[in-house]
């Protein structure tokens, strides 16, 4: 539950940064469209980066080489 709350807070914080950095007034429909465009671009970029990191982690060779395991066992004995 804590992870979901942290993710929601980061998403809301990102929206607030976009609003403040671009000095947008969401009551004006034209600026609301600018916000939605910037926010969707930012969020799409976040999802793309998460997919890249996930793909890297999945393809990573996590198992040690068999020689390393043998040498560690010889060292311990």
N, CA, C and O atoms as a MOPAC input file, in Angstrom:
PM7 MOZYME 1SCF
protein

 N      0.82600 1    -1.19200 1     0.00000 1
 C      0.00000 1     0.00000 1     0.00000 1
 C      0.87300 1     1.25900 1     0.00000 1
 O      0.51000 1     2.26800 1    -0.60400 1
 N      2.01200 1     1.19600 1     0.67200 1
 C      2.88300 1     2.36600 1     0.73000 1
 C      3.45200 1     2.70600 1    -0.64000 1
 O      3.61600 1     3.87800 1    -0.97800 1
 N      3.75000 1     1.68500 1    -1.42100 1
 C      4.32600 1     1.93100 1    -2.75000 1
 C      3.32000 1     2.64000 1    -3.64300 1
 O      3.68900 1     3.55100 1    -4.38300 1
 N      2.04800 1     2.23500 1    -3.58500 1
 C      1.02600 1     2.89400 1    -4.39500 1
 C      0.85700 1     4.35700 1    -3.99600 1
 O      0.68400 1     5.22200 1    -4.85500 1
 N      0.90600 1     4.63000 1    -2.71500 1
 C      0.77400 1     6.00900 1    -2.24300 1
 C      1.96500 1     6.84400 1    -2.71200 1
 O      1.79500 1     7.99400 1    -3.11900 1
 N      3.15300 1     6.27800 1    -2.65500 1
 C      4.34600 1     6.99800 1    -3.12100 1
 C      4.25200 1     7.28400 1    -4.60700 1
 O      4.59400 1     8.38100 1    -5.04900 1
 N      3.78800 1     6.30500 1    -5.39200 1
 C      3.64600 1     6.50400 1    -6.84000 1
 C      2.63300 1     7.59500 1    -7.13500 1
 O      2.88100 1     8.44800 1    -7.98700 1
 N      1.49800 1     7.58700 1    -6.45000 1
 C      0.47900 1     8.62100 1    -6.66400 1
 C      1.03000 1     9.99300 1    -6.28300 1
 O      0.78300 1    10.97500 1    -6.98400 1
 N      1.76400 1    10.06900 1    -5.19600 1
 C      2.34600 1    11.35400 1    -4.78300 1
 C      3.33800 1    11.87100 1    -5.81900 1
 O      3.36600 1    13.06700 1    -6.10600 1
 N      4.15000 1    10.98400 1    -6.37900 1
 C      5.10200 1    11.41000 1    -7.40600 1
 C      4.39800 1    11.88400 1    -8.67400 1
 O      4.84500 1    12.83700 1    -9.31100 1
 N      3.30500 1    11.22800 1    -9.04200 1
 C      2.55000 1    11.64200 1   -10.22700 1
 C      1.92100 1    13.01200 1   -10.00500 1
 O      1.95700 1    13.86700 1   -10.89000 1
 N      1.34800 1    13.21900 1    -8.83200 1
 C      0.74400 1    14.52500 1    -8.51800 1
 C      1.82900 1    15.59600 1    -8.42400 1
 O      1.63100 1    16.71400 1    -8.90000 1
 N      2.95800 1    15.27300 1    -7.82300 1
 C      4.05800 1    16.22700 1    -7.71900 1
 C      4.57800 1    16.61500 1    -9.10100 1
 O      4.90300 1    17.77800 1    -9.34100 1
 N      4.65700 1    15.64400 1   -10.00500 1
 C      5.06500 1    15.93400 1   -11.37700 1
 C      4.09800 1    16.89400 1   -12.05200 1
 O      4.51900 1    17.80300 1   -12.76800 1
 N      2.80400 1    16.69700 1   -11.82800 1
 C      1.80300 1    17.60300 1   -12.39800 1
 C      1.96400 1    19.00900 1   -11.82900 1
 O      1.86300 1    19.99200 1   -12.56300 1
 N      2.21000 1    19.10600 1   -10.54300 1
 C      2.38700 1    20.42700 1    -9.93400 1
 C      3.64200 1    21.12600 1   -10.45700 1
 O      3.63400 1    22.34000 1   -10.65900 1
 N      4.71600 1    20.37400 1   -10.67700 1
 C      5.92400 1    20.96300 1   -11.25100 1
 C      5.67900 1    21.47200 1   -12.66400 1
 O      6.16200 1    22.54500 1   -13.02600 1
 N      4.94300 1    20.72400 1   -13.45700 1
 C      4.63400 1    21.16900 1   -14.82200 1
 C      3.82000 1    22.45300 1   -14.77400 1
 O      4.07900 1    23.38600 1   -15.53400 1
 N      2.84100 1    22.50300 1   -13.88800 1
 C      1.99300 1    23.69700 1   -13.77500 1
 C      2.82500 1    24.90100 1   -13.34200 1
 O      2.69300 1    25.98500 1   -13.91100 1
 N      3.68100 1    24.71600 1   -12.34000 1
 C      4.43400 1    25.86000 1   -11.82000 1
 C      5.55800 1    26.28900 1   -12.75900 1
 O      5.79100 1    27.48700 1   -12.92000 1
 N      6.25800 1    25.34600 1   -13.37900 1
 C      7.37300 1    25.70300 1   -14.25500 1
 C      6.91400 1    26.41500 1   -15.52400 1
 O      7.62100 1    27.27700 1   -16.04500 1
 N      5.73600 1    26.05800 1   -16.01700 1
 C      5.22700 1    26.70000 1   -17.23000 1
 C      4.24600 1    27.82400 1   -16.92000 1
 O      3.66800 1    28.42000 1   -17.82900 1
 N      4.06100 1    28.11200 1   -15.63100 1
 C      3.17500 1    29.18500 1   -15.18100 1
 C      1.79100 1    29.06700 1   -15.81900 1
 O      1.30000 1    30.01200 1   -16.43700 1
 N      1.17400 1    27.90600 1   -15.66300 1
 C     -0.12200 1    27.63200 1   -16.28500 1
 C     -1.25800 1    27.93900 1   -15.31800 1
 O     -1.14400 1    27.74300 1   -14.10800 1
 N     -2.34500 1    28.42200 1   -15.88000 1
 C     -3.57700 1    28.65500 1   -15.13000 1
 C     -4.60400 1    27.67100 1   -15.68100 1
 O     -5.06200 1    27.82700 1   -16.81300 1
 N     -4.96800 1    26.66800 1   -14.90100 1
 C     -5.82300 1    25.60200 1   -15.40400 1
 C     -7.27000 1    26.03100 1   -15.60400 1
 O     -8.06100 1    25.28400 1   -16.18100 1
 N     -7.62300 1    27.21500 1   -15.13900 1
 C     -8.97200 1    27.71200 1   -15.37800 1
 C     -9.15600 1    28.15800 1   -16.82500 1
 O    -10.28500 1    28.23500 1   -17.30900 1
 N     -8.07000 1    28.44700 1   -17.51100 1
 C     -8.11600 1    28.87200 1   -18.91500 1
 C     -8.02200 1    27.62200 1   -19.78800 1
 O     -7.06300 1    26.86000 1   -19.66700 1
 N     -9.00700 1    27.39900 1   -20.67000 1
 C     -9.01100 1    26.16400 1   -21.47100 1
 C     -7.77200 1    25.99100 1   -22.35800 1
 O     -7.31500 1    24.86200 1   -22.54000 1
 N     -7.22500 1    27.05200 1   -22.90300 1
 C     -6.04900 1    26.93200 1   -23.76100 1
 C     -4.83700 1    26.45500 1   -22.96200 1
 O     -4.05800 1    25.62900 1   -23.43700 1
 N     -4.68300 1    26.97700 1   -21.75600 1
 C     -3.56800 1    26.55900 1   -20.92100 1
 C     -3.78100 1    25.15500 1   -20.36500 1
 O     -2.81800 1    24.43900 1   -20.09000 1
 N     -5.03000 1    24.76600 1   -20.20100 1
 C     -5.33000 1    23.40500 1   -19.78200 1
 C     -4.89000 1    22.41400 1   -20.85500 1
 O     -4.39000 1    21.33400 1   -20.54100 1
 N     -5.07700 1    22.78300 1   -22.11800 1
 C     -4.63200 1    21.92700 1   -23.22300 1
 C     -3.10300 1    21.82400 1   -23.25100 1
 O     -2.55200 1    20.75800 1   -23.52500 1
 N     -2.42600 1    22.93800 1   -22.96500 1
 C     -0.96900 1    22.92100 1   -22.89800 1
 C     -0.51200 1    21.99300 1   -21.76400 1
 O      0.43200 1    21.21900 1   -21.92200 1
 N     -1.19400 1    22.08800 1   -20.63200 1
 C     -0.85400 1    21.22300 1   -19.50200 1
 C     -1.05600 1    19.75500 1   -19.85300 1
 O     -0.18300 1    18.93000 1   -19.58000 1
 N     -2.18800 1    19.42000 1   -20.45000 1
 C     -2.45400 1    18.02500 1   -20.78800 1
 C     -1.42400 1    17.48900 1   -21.77900 1
 O     -1.02200 1    16.32900 1   -21.68500 1
 N     -0.99700 1    18.31600 1   -22.72000 1
 C      0.01600 1    17.89300 1   -23.68000 1
 C      1.35900 1    17.65900 1   -22.98200 1
 O      2.01400 1    16.64300 1   -23.21400 1
 N      1.76200 1    18.59800 1   -22.12900 1
 C      3.03500 1    18.46300 1   -21.41900 1
 C      2.99400 1    17.29300 1   -20.43600 1
 O      3.96800 1    16.55000 1   -20.31200 1
 N      1.87900 1    17.12900 1   -19.74500 1
 C      1.75900 1    16.05300 1   -18.75800 1
 C      1.75100 1    14.68800 1   -19.43600 1
 O      2.40100 1    13.75700 1   -18.96000 1
 N      1.03100 1    14.56000 1   -20.53000 1
 C      0.99800 1    13.27100 1   -21.22300 1
 C      2.36900 1    12.93500 1   -21.80800 1
 O      2.76900 1    11.77100 1   -21.82300 1
 N      3.08600 1    13.94500 1   -22.28700 1
 C      4.43800 1    13.71800 1   -22.79200 1
 C      5.36100 1    13.27500 1   -21.66100 1
 O      6.14600 1    12.34200 1   -21.82900 1
 N      5.27200 1    13.93300 1   -20.52200 1
 C      6.09400 1    13.58100 1   -19.36900 1
 C      5.78300 1    12.16900 1   -18.88200 1
 O      6.69200 1    11.38700 1   -18.60300 1
 N      4.50000 1    11.84900 1   -18.78300 1
 C      4.08500 1    10.54400 1   -18.28400 1
 C      4.47400 1     9.42800 1   -19.25800 1
 O      4.87900 1     8.34600 1   -18.83200 1
 N      4.35300 1     9.68500 1   -20.55200 1
 C      4.77100 1     8.70900 1   -21.55800 1
 C      6.27200 1     8.45800 1   -21.46700 1
 O      6.72700 1     7.32200 1   -21.59700 1
 N      7.03500 1     9.51600 1   -21.24400 1
 C      8.48000 1     9.37800 1   -21.08400 1
 C      8.81300 1     8.53400 1   -19.85200 1
 O      9.71200 1     7.69400 1   -19.90400 1
 N      8.10400 1     8.74800 1   -18.75900 1
 C      8.31400 1     7.95700 1   -17.53500 1
 C      8.03700 1     6.47900 1   -17.81900 1
 O      8.82500 1     5.61600 1   -17.42900 1
 N      6.92500 1     6.18300 1   -18.49300 1
 C      6.58500 1     4.79600 1   -18.79300 1
 C      7.62600 1     4.15100 1   -19.70600 1
 O      7.97000 1     2.98100 1   -19.54000 1
 N      8.12400 1     4.92400 1   -20.67000 1
 C      9.14600 1     4.40200 1   -21.57400 1
 C     10.42600 1     4.06900 1   -20.80400 1
 O     11.04200 1     3.03100 1   -21.04900 1
 N     10.82300 1     4.92800 1   -19.89100 1
 C     12.03100 1     4.67600 1   -19.10200 1
 C     11.85900 1     3.47400 1   -18.17500 1
 O     12.79800 1     2.70100 1   -17.98700 1
 N     10.67500 1     3.31200 1   -17.59700 1
 C     10.40900 1     2.15400 1   -16.74600 1
 C     10.48600 1     0.87600 1   -17.58000 1
 O     11.02200 1    -0.13200 1   -17.12100 1
 N      9.95700 1     0.91400 1   -18.79700 1
 C     10.01800 1    -0.25700 1   -19.67000 1
 C     11.46400 1    -0.58500 1   -20.03500 1
 O     11.82800 1    -1.75900 1   -20.10000 1
 N     12.28600 1     0.42400 1   -20.27200 1
 C     13.69700 1     0.18300 1   -20.58000 1
 C     14.42300 1    -0.45900 1   -19.40800 1
 O     15.17600 1    -1.41600 1   -19.59400 1
 N     14.20700 1     0.05400 1   -18.21300 1
 C     14.86800 1    -0.49200 1   -17.02600 1
 C     14.38400 1    -1.92800 1   -16.77800 1
 O     15.18800 1    -2.80300 1   -16.45700 1
 N     13.09500 1    -2.16800 1   -16.92300 1
 C     12.55500 1    -3.50800 1   -16.72700 1
 C     13.15100 1    -4.48300 1   -17.73400 1
 O     13.51800 1    -5.60100 1   -17.37300 1
 N     13.24900 1    -4.07000 1   -18.99000 1
 C     13.84800 1    -4.91900 1   -20.00700 1
 C     15.29800 1    -5.21900 1   -19.70600 1
 O     15.75100 1    -6.34500 1   -19.91300 1
 N     16.02800 1    -4.24600 1   -19.22800 1
 C     17.43400 1    -4.45000 1   -18.86400 1
 C     17.55000 1    -5.44300 1   -17.71600 1
 O     18.40600 1    -6.32800 1   -17.74500 1
 N     16.69800 1    -5.30400 1   -16.70700 1
 C     16.75100 1    -6.18900 1   -15.54300 1
 C     16.38100 1    -7.61700 1   -15.94200 1
 O     16.98300 1    -8.57100 1   -15.44900 1
 N     15.40800 1    -7.77200 1   -16.82100 1
 C     14.99200 1    -9.10400 1   -17.24300 1
 C     16.09600 1    -9.78700 1   -18.04700 1
 O     16.32400 1   -10.98400 1   -17.87600 1
 N     16.78500 1    -9.05000 1   -18.92100 1
 C     17.83000 1    -9.63200 1   -19.76300 1
 C     19.16400 1    -9.81900 1   -19.04100 1
 O     20.05400 1   -10.48900 1   -19.56400 1
 N     19.31800 1    -9.24600 1   -17.86500 1
 C     20.57700 1    -9.31500 1   -17.14200 1
 C     20.85300 1   -10.74000 1   -16.68800 1
 O     19.93900 1   -11.43800 1   -16.24700 1
 N     22.09400 1   -11.17500 1   -16.79000 1
 C     22.49100 1   -12.51000 1   -16.36600 1
 C     22.75700 1   -12.47800 1   -14.86500 1
 O     23.80500 1   -12.00600 1   -14.42400 1
 N     21.81000 1   -12.98000 1   -14.08600 1
 C     21.88700 1   -12.88000 1   -12.63600 1
 C     22.66100 1   -14.04300 1   -12.00300 1
 O     23.11600 1   -13.93200 1   -10.86500 1
 N     22.81300 1   -15.14500 1   -12.72300 1
 C     23.48400 1   -16.30700 1   -12.14400 1
 C     25.00100 1   -16.15600 1   -12.25400 1
 O     25.50800 1   -15.67500 1   -13.26800 1
 N     25.71200 1   -16.56200 1   -11.22800 1
 C     27.18200 1   -16.48300 1   -11.29600 1
 C     27.72600 1   -17.54800 1   -12.24400 1
 O     27.04700 1   -18.52900 1   -12.54800 1
 N     28.92400 1   -17.34800 1   -12.69300 1
 C     29.60000 1   -18.33500 1   -13.52800 1
 C     29.90400 1   -19.57100 1   -12.68300 1
 O     30.11900 1   -19.45700 1   -11.47600 1
 N     29.92300 1   -20.73200 1   -13.29800 1
 C     30.15300 1   -21.96500 1   -12.53400 1
 C     31.55100 1   -22.00000 1   -11.94800 1
 O     31.74800 1   -22.58000 1   -10.88100 1
 N     32.53400 1   -21.39500 1   -12.61400 1
 C     33.89800 1   -21.37100 1   -12.07000 1
 C     33.96100 1   -20.58100 1   -10.77100 1
 O     34.68900 1   -20.95100 1    -9.85000 1
 N     33.20300 1   -19.49700 1   -10.69800 1
 C     33.19800 1   -18.67200 1    -9.49000 1
 C     32.60800 1   -19.44400 1    -8.32500 1
 O     33.11000 1   -19.34700 1    -7.20500 1
 N     31.55600 1   -20.20400 1    -8.56500 1
 C     30.94500 1   -20.97600 1    -7.48200 1
 C     31.90200 1   -22.05400 1    -7.00000 1
 O     32.01300 1   -22.28800 1    -5.79700 1
 N     32.58500 1   -22.70500 1    -7.91000 1
 C     33.53900 1   -23.74500 1    -7.52600 1
 C     34.69200 1   -23.15500 1    -6.72700 1
 O     35.09200 1   -23.73100 1    -5.71600 1
 N     35.23500 1   -22.02400 1    -7.15400 1
 C     36.35400 1   -21.44400 1    -6.44000 1
 C     35.95100 1   -20.95100 1    -5.05700 1
 O     36.75900 1   -21.00400 1    -4.13000 1
 N     34.73200 1   -20.47800 1    -4.89800 1
 C     34.27200 1   -20.05900 1    -3.58200 1
 C     34.12800 1   -21.26800 1    -2.67400 1
 O     34.48800 1   -21.21000 1    -1.49900 1
 N     33.60200 1   -22.36500 1    -3.21100 1
 C     33.45500 1   -23.57200 1    -2.40700 1
 C     34.83300 1   -24.10800 1    -1.98100 1
 O     34.99600 1   -24.56200 1    -0.84900 1
 N     35.80300 1   -24.05600 1    -2.87100 1
 C     37.15400 1   -24.50600 1    -2.51900 1
 C     37.78600 1   -23.61500 1    -1.46400 1
 O     38.53500 1   -24.09100 1    -0.61100 1
 N     37.48800 1   -22.33300 1    -1.51900 1
 C     38.03800 1   -21.38200 1    -0.55400 1
 C     37.46200 1   -21.61500 1     0.83900 1
 O     38.17200 1   -21.51700 1     1.84000 1
 N     36.15900 1   -21.92700 1     0.89200 1
 C     35.49600 1   -22.12900 1     2.19100 1
 C     35.99500 1   -23.40700 1     2.85500 1
 O     36.21400 1   -23.43400 1     4.06600 1
 N     36.17500 1   -24.46000 1     2.07000 1
 C     36.61800 1   -25.75100 1     2.64400 1
 C     38.06300 1   -25.64800 1     2.93500 1
 O     38.66400 1   -26.60600 1     3.42300 1

